[in-house]
Amino acid sequence: MTTPKTIGIALVLVVVFAVWGFQIHARRSAEAASARPVPQLSSAASNDLRQLMETNVHEDYTAMSFTIWHDRPLTNDKMHAIALASGRIMQDAKLLEKFEVTYKQQGWSTQDVQYFADKRAQLSHVAEELNRAAQKHDEAQVVSFFMHMDNTCQSCHKRFRPDLSWT
């Protein structure tokens, strides 16, 4: 039988572990941010990319994430919504190509420009595979390709936007 004292102790432990986890996350984020210089963008180029990512890619990613992880079962309507969202991300990934030239002109290293180009292509490819899986209503493949998309996003954020990295 649980007593109020047991419940109180459990709540204190939950809070302690939550604080501890947040501190570890904050420390890792700070270490990642200071470990490698992030290529600087001109404000106009940065705002255009940021706007594209925030208003397009992030919204579709977040909607798919919620649907896949928290809104089961994946009905036909939900699979259709995932297919539409991944299709828009495919289009957005193609739009990211224009930033490669801009960043090269701004003095990004050849390696950084190539990494950005590779991640853009990878995002396009995985969004296409996710789109195909959703159109086929293949739940296992939808989950797999969404996880791959998540890893693609995280790796690019880790390199260029460590303040937004969720690893």
Summary of the structure (lengths in Angstrom):
residues: 167
radius of gyration: 19.6
end to end distance: 39.0
largest distance: 68.3
contacts: 449
relative contact order: 0.12
helix: 84%
strand: 0%
